[in-house]
Amino acid sequence: MIPAAREATAPVPDGVRIALVHDWLTGMRGGEKVLEVLCGLYPRAELFTLVHVPGSVAPAIERLRIHRSFVSHLPLAKRLYRHYLPLFRRRSSSSTWTASTSS
């Protein structure tokens, strides 16, 4: 993680919810490293993902409230999650700012 990002958080106006969206949380690669910095900037953000394998990503990511989709409960989702991608639905509301990352 970038040292400055560890200590600083981004200002968020009152009433604005931050949602971070990442395709799947199954290991630490390039996209997850970007997500780790965003989690440091927005520690109160909620994180939405298709599949989350607990313990597979950095503590800064694991600390957020992580919402997994129904896809994570499908057979073999931890291993074959890419095959379920077409089932993932995109949701957002007008009061939510979304930053999406992918590896």
C-alpha positions, 0 to 999 in steps of 0.5 A, spaced: 500 500 500 502 507 498 504 509 505 500 516 504 494 512 503 494 508 509 494 515 513 489 519 509 482 518 508 478 522 503 473 527 505 466 524 504 460 529 504 454 528 509 449 523 507 453 520 501 454 513 501 460 510 498 460 503 495 466 500 492 465 494 487 470 489 485 469 483 481 471 477 485 475 477 492 479 471 491 487 473 492 491 479 491 493 481 484 493 488 481 486 490 481 486 488 489 492 492 490 488 498 487 482 496 491 486 496 498 488 503 497 481 505 495 479 501 502 484 505 506 481 512 503 474 510 504 474 506 510 466 506 511 465 504 504 461 498 503 464 493 498 460 489 493 463 483 490 461 477 486 465 472 490 469 473 496 474 467 499 475 470 506 482 471 508 484 471 501 485 479 500 489 484 505 486 486 512 484 493 509 479 490 504 477 484 509 475 490 514 470 493 510 463 490 510 463 485 504 456 484 500 457 477 496 452 476 491 448 469 491 453 467 486 458 465 491 453 460 494 452 456 487 456 450 487 464 450 486 463 458 486 470 459 489 473 455 484 469 456 478 466 464 479 468 466 472 463 462 469 457 465 473 459 472 471 453 473 466 449 472 472 451 478 476 447 484 476 449 491 477 445 495 482 446 502 484 442 508 487 442 515 486 445 517 493 451 512 492 458 513 489 461 507 486 468 506 484 469 499 480 475 495 480 477 489 476 484 485 476 
